[in-house]
Amino acid sequence: MHCGNAPSCRPQNRCEKNRIDPGGGLTMPLVATFRTDWFRVITDINRTRMATQSIAEELGVSKSAVLGWKSGSEPRHGDGEALIALWCQATGSDRSNLPTVLYRQWWTFKRPVIGRESDRKQGRQ
């Protein structure tokens, strides 16, 4: 789902893909943000024969909280980090392989940077 053009482009957070506008030399980066796919995270853990109740007990939350996350709610940061750690342990995967979904994608306009940075800070060009 990410641009895949640069080796440094990873689906965890953001990636940018540049497009040059032939009309004025503007670059139009495609910016994409990704979110953790909590449904797949929980489903992957369930596939390792760990029941939803066991996940809840391991994290110290209710079973309904885990089912809510699976249905689309976002866990609090600490609960999400604990769930990610459990997913890494249960699946034997690295955090960089965490399931993600495309959250937002948009084109933005940037003017080309001309001149020295010190000149731009002082308003000269």
Beta strands, then each sheet from edge to edge (+ up, - down):
strand 1: 14-17
strand 2: 30-36
strand 3: 100-107
sheet 1: 1+ 2- 3+
end
